[in-house]
Amino acid sequence: MIEIDNITKRYGDNTVVDNVSMTIAPRTVTVIVGTSGSGKTTLMRMINRLVEPTSGAIRIDGEDNRGIPGYELRRRIGYAIQGHGLFPHRTVAENIATVPGLLGWEKSRIEAKVKELLSLFQLDPAAFGPRYPHELSGGQQQRVGVARALAAEPNILLMDEPFGALDPVIRAKAQEDLLAIQKHFGTTIVLVTHDMEEAFHLADKIAVMDKGRIVQYAAPEDMLVNPATDFVETLIGVGERPFRLLSIGTVGEAAEAGTAEGEPLAAATSQRDALSSLLWSGREALPVVGADGVPLGRVTLASLARRAARPR
Ligand SMILES: Nc1ncnc2c1ncn2[C@@H]1O[C@H](COP(=O)(O)OP(=O)(O)OP(=O)(O)O)[C@@H](O)[C@H]1O
């Protein structure tokens, strides 16, 4: 658990984070959104003390983060940034091994961890471990950046615009990987993004920042139904509300018994993408299949229309 307690950061007369309090539950994904310069990155960096607050306190699992030694903070809190920040003169394996190396892990344990993470991110350890970052595509580099942040098995992963530089296809894949990995390790993730679609897709809770303050901190559904301010409403985009609702759920959750003709949808597909496929195919229903290709039923236009309607 991360408890942020009346935290403020000033640079001279400029208050960039203004008396923010929020509690982040373990094993959840919290997404921070807001206008440029609203203090998102500064707030996040106070969690791992890359930025020291002017006042207030942050507790990690009950412990004031000022009392936690630097090496311990690095072990407990992973950090991944846009453009991945890989060391160019170190191989992929060496990059991932950075923090475990600093922590003095045994060589065999480090090697096993590097292998495990590369495999999890669908990069063949034998092929990719010895390569240098410039020998990888942008999407592969990004995955290595996240793998490196997870290497010391942190409970918490901070991510600053991690997918900002990726094209839409690779970005969607990276988001799915992240959710799968979050489930696998039970990591608590705090992620900053400018992309509201990404926020609604990934978040258990969304924090909206404006001028250094949190103007709303709520589950995505609650924010859609009850935006706290005009600013939140504008950020969500009134015209996007039904689609945002659909982007929260998966087609697996919307599947019903029965069969349908047409190209099957994977259960992990968002309901928004399913709606798009239904509209594009001109069909009333499409089959739904599990990860292993097993039929799970079908999804209909009518059921998605019901799910997109304002919750009561
Ligand atoms: N080291 C610093 N010294 C002085 N001002 C700073 C410093 N770091 C950040 N700021 C200012 O604090 C404000 C908030 O910056 P921050 O990076 O937290 O915003 P952000 O919401 O993450 O923005 P963006 O979405 O553009 O990345 C900005 O006005 C920025 O100029």
The ligand as a Gaussian input file, in Angstrom:
#p B3LYP/6-31G(d) Opt

LIG

0 1
 N       13.422000      20.482000     -11.032000
 C       12.481000      21.427000     -11.268000
 N       12.714000      22.722000     -11.039000
 C       11.775000      23.663000     -11.246000
 N       10.534000      23.395000     -11.723000
 C       10.236000      22.121000     -11.980000
 C       11.182000      21.069000     -11.779000
 N       10.604000      19.895000     -12.117000
 C        9.348000      20.208000     -12.542000
 N        9.124000      21.536000     -12.465000
 C        7.869000      22.225000     -12.821000
 O        6.825000      21.608000     -12.110000
 C        5.642000      21.570000     -12.900000
 C        5.108000      20.167000     -12.933000
 O        5.995000      19.321000     -13.645000
 P        5.689000      17.782000     -13.877000
 O        6.772000      17.234000     -14.719000
 O        5.419000      17.133000     -12.584000
 O        4.321000      17.874000     -14.691000
 P        3.566000      16.759000     -15.528000
 O        2.137000      16.853000     -15.136000
 O        4.228000      15.445000     -15.345000
 O        3.770000      17.310000     -16.988000
 P        3.859000      16.559000     -18.399000
 O        2.522000      15.927000     -18.592000
 O        4.111000      17.676000     -19.342000
 O        4.981000      15.571000     -18.304000
 C        6.008000      22.122000     -14.265000
 O        5.560000      23.444000     -14.327000
 C        7.512000      22.061000     -14.286000
 O        8.047000      23.079000     -15.069000

